[in-house]
Amino acid sequence: MAATILSILLVVAILGGCALLTQLFARVMYRRCPECGILNARRRVRCRQCGFPLVEEHADSG
């Protein structure tokens, strides 16, 4: 009985750790558009679906 509970706890810990790492990876690699909510690569300046600016464009750049 104790081995079964330990095994279940181990599986939950492994799956929870994977979910946490996936969330951290997604936050680093992607931005969520505040207008439509779609995920965009961090390098994008505008949303790939609605075109909403994801970063403030500087007036002096150009």
ChimeraX commands (.cxc) that place a marker at each C-alpha (Angstrom):
marker #1 position 0.00,0.00,0.00 radius 0.5
marker #1 position 2.76,2.45,0.90 radius 0.5
marker #1 position 4.65,1.61,-2.31 radius 0.5
marker #1 position 1.54,2.39,-4.37 radius 0.5
marker #1 position 1.06,5.76,-2.69 radius 0.5
marker #1 position 4.75,6.54,-3.14 radius 0.5
marker #1 position 4.53,5.62,-6.84 radius 0.5
marker #1 position 1.48,7.84,-7.33 radius 0.5
marker #1 position 3.21,10.75,-5.59 radius 0.5
marker #1 position 6.28,10.25,-7.77 radius 0.5
marker #1 position 4.19,10.29,-10.96 radius 0.5
marker #1 position 2.34,13.43,-9.82 radius 0.5
marker #1 position 5.65,15.13,-8.98 radius 0.5
marker #1 position 7.15,14.26,-12.37 radius 0.5
marker #1 position 4.09,15.42,-14.30 radius 0.5
marker #1 position 3.81,18.59,-12.21 radius 0.5
marker #1 position 7.49,19.39,-12.77 radius 0.5
marker #1 position 7.08,18.91,-16.53 radius 0.5
marker #1 position 4.04,21.19,-16.58 radius 0.5
marker #1 position 5.96,23.85,-14.65 radius 0.5
marker #1 position 8.94,23.67,-17.01 radius 0.5
marker #1 position 6.63,23.90,-20.03 radius 0.5
marker #1 position 4.96,27.03,-18.63 radius 0.5
marker #1 position 8.32,28.67,-17.91 radius 0.5
marker #1 position 9.55,27.83,-21.42 radius 0.5
marker #1 position 6.39,29.27,-22.99 radius 0.5
marker #1 position 6.69,32.51,-21.01 radius 0.5
marker #1 position 10.28,32.95,-22.18 radius 0.5
marker #1 position 9.69,32.06,-25.84 radius 0.5
marker #1 position 6.26,33.58,-26.55 radius 0.5
marker #1 position 4.15,36.69,-26.01 radius 0.5
marker #1 position 0.38,36.68,-25.75 radius 0.5
marker #1 position -1.38,39.35,-27.81 radius 0.5
marker #1 position -3.47,41.58,-25.51 radius 0.5
marker #1 position -5.98,42.17,-28.33 radius 0.5
marker #1 position -6.80,38.64,-29.57 radius 0.5
marker #1 position -4.96,36.40,-27.08 radius 0.5
marker #1 position -2.98,34.33,-29.60 radius 0.5
marker #1 position 0.61,33.29,-28.82 radius 0.5
marker #1 position 3.34,34.97,-30.88 radius 0.5
marker #1 position 7.07,34.37,-31.03 radius 0.5
marker #1 position 8.90,36.87,-28.85 radius 0.5
marker #1 position 10.80,38.27,-31.86 radius 0.5
marker #1 position 7.56,39.48,-33.50 radius 0.5
marker #1 position 6.75,43.18,-33.35 radius 0.5
marker #1 position 3.12,42.75,-34.43 radius 0.5
marker #1 position 0.60,39.98,-33.79 radius 0.5
marker #1 position 0.54,37.40,-36.57 radius 0.5
marker #1 position -3.25,37.18,-36.50 radius 0.5
marker #1 position -4.62,40.68,-35.87 radius 0.5
marker #1 position -1.57,42.91,-36.48 radius 0.5
marker #1 position -1.77,44.56,-33.05 radius 0.5
marker #1 position 1.62,45.98,-31.96 radius 0.5
marker #1 position 3.20,43.69,-29.36 radius 0.5
marker #1 position 5.97,46.10,-28.41 radius 0.5
marker #1 position 6.05,49.87,-28.35 radius 0.5
marker #1 position 7.65,51.16,-31.50 radius 0.5
marker #1 position 10.13,53.93,-30.82 radius 0.5
marker #1 position 9.69,57.20,-32.72 radius 0.5
marker #1 position 13.45,57.77,-32.99 radius 0.5
marker #1 position 14.24,54.37,-34.58 radius 0.5
marker #1 position 14.53,54.93,-38.26 radius 0.5
marker link #1:1,2 radius 0.2
marker link #1:2,3 radius 0.2
marker link #1:3,4 radius 0.2
marker link #1:4,5 radius 0.2
marker link #1:5,6 radius 0.2
marker link #1:6,7 radius 0.2
marker link #1:7,8 radius 0.2
marker link #1:8,9 radius 0.2
marker link #1:9,10 radius 0.2
marker link #1:10,11 radius 0.2
marker link #1:11,12 radius 0.2
marker link #1:12,13 radius 0.2
marker link #1:13,14 radius 0.2
marker link #1:14,15 radius 0.2
marker link #1:15,16 radius 0.2
marker link #1:16,17 radius 0.2
marker link #1:17,18 radius 0.2
marker link #1:18,19 radius 0.2
marker link #1:19,20 radius 0.2
marker link #1:20,21 radius 0.2
marker link #1:21,22 radius 0.2
marker link #1:22,23 radius 0.2
marker link #1:23,24 radius 0.2
marker link #1:24,25 radius 0.2
marker link #1:25,26 radius 0.2
marker link #1:26,27 radius 0.2
marker link #1:27,28 radius 0.2
marker link #1:28,29 radius 0.2
marker link #1:29,30 radius 0.2
marker link #1:30,31 radius 0.2
marker link #1:31,32 radius 0.2
marker link #1:32,33 radius 0.2
marker link #1:33,34 radius 0.2
marker link #1:34,35 radius 0.2
marker link #1:35,36 radius 0.2
marker link #1:36,37 radius 0.2
marker link #1:37,38 radius 0.2
marker link #1:38,39 radius 0.2
marker link #1:39,40 radius 0.2
marker link #1:40,41 radius 0.2
marker link #1:41,42 radius 0.2
marker link #1:42,43 radius 0.2
marker link #1:43,44 radius 0.2
marker link #1:44,45 radius 0.2
marker link #1:45,46 radius 0.2
marker link #1:46,47 radius 0.2
marker link #1:47,48 radius 0.2
marker link #1:48,49 radius 0.2
marker link #1:49,50 radius 0.2
marker link #1:50,51 radius 0.2
marker link #1:51,52 radius 0.2
marker link #1:52,53 radius 0.2
marker link #1:53,54 radius 0.2
marker link #1:54,55 radius 0.2
marker link #1:55,56 radius 0.2
marker link #1:56,57 radius 0.2
marker link #1:57,58 radius 0.2
marker link #1:58,59 radius 0.2
marker link #1:59,60 radius 0.2
marker link #1:60,61 radius 0.2
marker link #1:61,62 radius 0.2
view
